[in-house]
């Protein structure tokens, strides 16, 4: 088995040179063409940088970005995957912190070349960045071994193989979609990506190429459902959903859209890869994000670092071989290591059967009237109410309570009915005191709600 990212690509190309490797909208790249480009770019980088140096990839979603990323991997360089949508101050801060040896905004024309000798499995190969939901991105550094072990988990948990056509339709600056494309190529499957996610075009690609496995966020999935207009796509056999829990009616619509697909929900982070997985063949309790993925150990600790028993909530600590190395830039005080385990500040509890339930993020926790409130808990309740599509909860300064809870909502807002429903489901202190309806919902490039922008809107429009 290959021990570094991309190490199998030359052999795969030699075995079936004309086989489709990568599809991006109307463009198709064969295995032979992909390997030739990667080898040529690796040689080009070798002439201009030393092993281990950072190569900034400030490129849009296209095969050229994938080729440059894999050229960094096979040549022992670190691919710094920039988001083209960053504002100029973000880009300047990252450039100053990481000082990349080479920056690519377009890929150079290069002649084919053989792959160089592979780097060590422990060598870092990738620096990704947080989505920017809460401020300037942090850079997290990953080693070859951490992703190779993640690939092994994908094979075991999702059954992905060389026979699959795997679609990851989002921006590759988001680690979920980059991982999906690179893993597919690494194992010899066909990878399908898009220059920019568009639900109708994505459905056409699924039908045209017989996509069998799909990575998606709940937001992207809802957009696919809305765009399908009742049409079904039976080629899909595995749907892998990352992100927040979703509505029961969304699951029913998903099963109609992809009638032959198993649905696997997973919880993880850029720093950890997979943490838990809810399998299509097991009954996952309501509110749970599944059980520990293959090779993952979970602990729940209190504030003093003591293990908590089943049913009690505390910080989630993760042990596995898939953990990230370190932050290349920026910091996160809530991210800590101890005895081979890592916490990123998420809080939750385990039941007696090992199912994990998330309570929220340590850095988002609010204290109102002396009560700890996780916005995610309130958002989940609001998002489950009739007419509410999405919810984001924040705390605004309040002289009496310390923090006043406010909610920004997308959907039909009937405030009296909303308050009545909240009273039936939440303690009084956890019910937002004010609501703001918003039609234009800001998102990050990865498709998540842009909490930083939403909070700024709430502060501006709800200030007293």
SVG drawing of the C-alpha trace seen along z (x, -y; Angstrom):
<svg xmlns="http://www.w3.org/2000/svg" viewBox="-48 -52 64 54">
<polyline fill="none" stroke="black" stroke-width="0.4" points="0.0,0.0 1.3,-3.5 2.5,-5.3 2.4,-8.9 -0.2,-10.9 -0.1,-10.4 2.5,-7.7 0.2,-5.3 -0.7,-7.6 2.2,-6.7 1.4,-3.0 -2.3,-3.6 -1.6,-5.6 0.6,-2.8 -2.1,-0.2 -4.9,-2.1 -3.6,-5.2 -6.8,-6.3 -9.1,-5.7 -10.9,-8.8 -9.2,-10.1 -10.6,-13.6 -13.8,-15.3 -14.4,-19.0 -17.7,-20.1 -17.1,-19.5 -13.4,-18.7 -12.0,-15.2 -8.4,-14.3 -7.1,-10.8 -4.9,-8.9 -1.9,-9.3 -2.5,-13.1 -2.9,-13.6 0.3,-11.7 2.3,-13.6 1.1,-17.0 1.9,-16.1 5.3,-14.7 6.1,-17.8 5.0,-20.2 6.9,-18.3 10.1,-18.7 9.3,-22.4 8.8,-22.9 12.0,-20.9 14.0,-23.5 12.5,-26.4 12.1,-25.2 13.6,-22.9 11.8,-19.9 9.4,-20.9 9.0,-24.5 5.5,-25.9 3.9,-26.4 0.9,-28.8 -1.8,-27.6 -4.0,-30.7 -5.9,-29.1 -9.6,-28.7 -11.4,-25.3 -10.0,-23.5 -8.0,-20.4 -4.9,-22.7 -5.3,-23.1 -5.6,-19.4 -2.5,-18.8 -0.5,-21.4 -1.6,-20.0 -0.5,-16.5 2.8,-17.8 3.5,-19.4 2.7,-16.1 4.8,-13.8 7.8,-16.2 7.8,-16.6 6.6,-20.3 3.8,-21.7 0.7,-22.8 -0.8,-25.9 -4.3,-25.9 -5.6,-29.5 -9.2,-30.5 -9.5,-32.8 -12.5,-34.5 -10.3,-35.8 -10.3,-39.6 -6.9,-41.2 -6.1,-41.6 -6.6,-37.8 -4.3,-37.0 -1.7,-39.4 -1.8,-38.0 -1.3,-34.5 1.5,-35.4 3.3,-37.3 2.9,-34.4 3.9,-31.5 6.2,-33.2 5.6,-30.7 8.6,-29.9 6.5,-29.9 3.0,-31.3 0.9,-29.8 -2.1,-31.7 -2.0,-29.9 -0.2,-26.7 2.9,-26.9 3.2,-24.9 5.6,-22.1 6.9,-19.0 6.0,-15.6 8.5,-14.1 8.7,-11.0 7.8,-11.3 10.6,-11.9 11.4,-9.6 8.5,-9.8 8.9,-11.8 8.7,-10.3 5.2,-9.4 5.7,-11.7 6.5,-14.7 3.9,-17.5 2.3,-17.9 -0.7,-20.2 -1.7,-23.4 -5.4,-24.1 -7.2,-26.9 -10.3,-27.2 -13.3,-28.5 -13.2,-32.0 -16.6,-31.7 -15.2,-33.5 -12.3,-35.6 -8.9,-35.4 -8.2,-31.8 -5.9,-29.5 -3.6,-27.3 -3.6,-23.6 -0.7,-21.4 -1.3,-17.7 1.2,-14.9 1.0,-12.2 0.5,-9.6 -2.6,-11.3 -4.4,-11.4 -3.2,-7.9 -4.8,-6.6 -7.9,-8.7 -8.1,-7.0 -8.0,-3.6 -11.0,-4.7 -12.9,-5.8 -12.3,-2.4 -13.5,-0.5 -16.4,-2.8 -17.8,-3.8 -16.6,-0.9 -15.0,-3.3 -12.8,-1.6 -11.3,-1.9 -14.7,-1.1 -16.4,-4.2 -17.1,-7.5 -16.8,-10.0 -18.2,-13.5 -17.0,-16.3 -18.7,-19.3 -17.6,-22.2 -14.6,-24.4 -11.3,-22.7 -10.3,-25.3 -12.7,-23.4 -10.9,-20.3 -14.0,-18.0 -14.1,-18.4 -10.3,-18.5 -10.1,-15.2 -12.9,-13.6 -11.2,-14.4 -7.6,-13.5 -8.8,-10.2 -10.6,-9.2 -7.6,-9.8 -5.3,-8.1 -7.2,-4.8 -7.8,-4.9 -11.5,-5.9 -12.8,-8.6 -13.1,-12.0 -15.8,-14.5 -15.5,-18.2 -16.9,-21.5 -15.5,-25.0 -18.3,-26.3 -21.1,-24.4 -24.4,-24.8 -27.1,-22.3 -28.7,-21.7 -25.3,-21.3 -24.2,-18.9 -27.3,-16.7 -26.5,-16.7 -23.0,-15.5 -24.3,-12.8 -26.6,-11.5 -24.0,-11.9 -21.1,-10.1 -23.0,-7.6 -21.7,-9.0 -21.7,-6.3 -20.5,-8.2 -21.1,-11.8 -19.6,-14.1 -21.9,-16.9 -22.8,-19.3 -26.4,-19.5 -26.7,-22.9 -25.6,-21.5 -27.9,-18.5 -30.9,-20.7 -30.0,-22.7 -29.8,-19.4 -33.2,-18.4 -34.8,-21.7 -33.2,-21.6 -34.2,-18.0 -37.9,-18.8 -38.8,-15.2 -36.4,-13.5 -34.4,-10.5 -30.8,-9.6 -30.3,-5.8 -26.6,-5.6 -25.6,-6.8 -24.8,-4.0 -23.2,-6.0 -23.9,-9.6 -21.5,-11.0 -22.8,-13.9 -20.6,-16.2 -21.9,-19.0 -24.9,-19.8 -27.7,-17.4 -30.6,-17.6 -34.3,-17.5 -36.4,-14.3 -38.2,-15.7 -34.8,-16.3 -33.8,-12.7 -37.1,-11.5 -36.5,-13.8 -32.9,-12.6 -34.0,-9.0 -36.4,-9.9 -33.6,-11.8 -31.0,-9.0 -33.2,-5.9 -30.3,-3.3 -27.9,-5.2 -26.8,-4.4 -26.6,-7.6 -23.5,-7.9 -23.3,-11.0 -19.9,-11.8 -18.6,-14.3 -15.0,-15.4 -12.8,-18.5 -9.9,-19.7 -7.6,-19.0 -8.9,-15.4 -10.3,-13.9 -13.1,-11.5 -14.3,-11.4 -17.6,-9.6 -19.7,-8.0 -23.4,-7.2 -23.7,-4.2 -26.7,-3.6 -27.1,0.0 -27.4,-1.0 -30.1,-2.8 -28.4,-6.0 -30.3,-7.6 -32.0,-10.9 -29.5,-13.8 -26.4,-11.6 -23.6,-12.0 -22.7,-8.3 -20.0,-6.2 -16.3,-6.5 -14.8,-5.8 -12.4,-3.0 -9.2,-3.5 -10.6,-6.4 -10.9,-6.6 -13.1,-9.1 -13.0,-10.5 -15.2,-13.1 -13.3,-15.3 -14.5,-17.8 -12.8,-21.2 -10.2,-19.6 -9.3,-17.0 -11.0,-14.1 -12.8,-11.4 -16.6,-11.7 -19.0,-8.7 -21.6,-8.0 -24.3,-10.6 -22.3,-13.5 -21.3,-16.4 -17.8,-17.8 -14.9,-18.4 -14.6,-15.8 -11.0,-14.4 -10.1,-12.4 -7.3,-9.8 -6.3,-8.5 -3.4,-8.4 -5.3,-10.9 -4.7,-14.0 -3.1,-17.1 0.5,-18.1 0.2,-21.7 -1.1,-25.1 1.1,-26.6 -0.2,-30.1 -2.7,-31.5 -3.7,-29.8 -6.7,-28.3 -6.5,-28.2 -9.4,-25.7 -7.3,-23.2 -5.1,-21.2 -3.2,-17.9 -2.6,-15.5 -1.4,-11.8 -1.9,-11.3 -5.4,-12.8 -6.6,-16.1 -9.6,-18.4 -10.6,-21.2 -13.0,-22.7 -16.2,-20.7 -18.3,-19.6 -20.6,-16.6 -21.5,-13.4 -21.3,-9.6 -24.2,-7.2 -23.6,-3.7 -23.6,-2.3 -20.8,-4.7 -23.0,-7.1 -21.8,-10.7 -24.1,-13.7 -22.7,-17.2 -23.6,-20.1 -21.6,-22.9 -18.2,-24.6 -16.3,-25.9 -15.5,-29.1 -19.1,-29.8 -20.5,-29.1 -22.4,-32.1 -23.2,-32.9 -26.6,-34.5 -28.1,-35.1 -25.5,-32.8 -26.4,-29.9 -24.1,-28.3 -25.7,-28.2 -24.4,-26.5 -25.7,-28.4 -25.7,-25.2 -28.3,-23.6 -30.7,-26.6 -29.9,-26.6 -30.9,-22.9 -34.2,-23.6 -35.0,-26.6 -33.9,-24.9 -36.3,-22.0 -39.4,-24.3 -41.8,-24.6 -40.9,-27.3 -37.3,-27.8 -34.6,-26.8 -31.5,-27.9 -30.7,-29.6 -27.7,-31.3 -27.7,-32.4 -25.5,-35.1 -25.0,-37.0 -25.3,-40.7 -24.1,-42.7 -26.9,-43.2 -26.5,-45.1 -29.0,-42.9 -28.2,-39.4 -24.6,-39.9 -25.6,-38.5 -28.9,-38.8 -29.6,-35.9 -30.6,-36.8 -31.4,-34.6 -30.9,-35.3 -33.3,-33.2 -33.8,-32.2 -37.3,-31.2 -40.8,-32.2 -40.8,-33.9 -44.0,-34.0 -42.6,-35.4 -45.6,-34.6 -45.7,-31.0 -41.9,-30.8 -41.9,-31.9 -44.6,-29.4 -42.7,-26.6 -39.5,-27.6 -41.2,-27.6 -42.2,-24.0 -38.7,-22.9 -36.2,-25.2 -35.7,-26.5 -36.6,-30.2 -33.0,-31.4 -32.2,-29.6 -35.0,-31.3 -33.7,-34.1 -35.2,-37.4 -35.1,-38.9 -35.3,-37.5 -34.1,-38.8 -35.4,-37.4 -32.8,-37.4 -33.4,-36.4 -29.9,-36.8 -27.9,-34.3 -24.1,-34.8 -22.0,-31.7 -18.3,-30.8 -16.7,-29.4 -17.2,-25.9 -21.0,-26.5 -21.3,-26.9 -23.2,-29.8 -20.7,-32.7 -21.1,-33.3 -18.8,-36.2 -20.9,-38.1 -24.2,-37.0 -23.0,-38.2 -22.0,-41.6 -25.5,-41.9 -27.1,-41.0 -25.1,-43.6 -25.9,-46.3 -29.6,-45.7 -30.4,-44.7 -28.3,-47.2 -30.2,-49.2"/>
</svg>
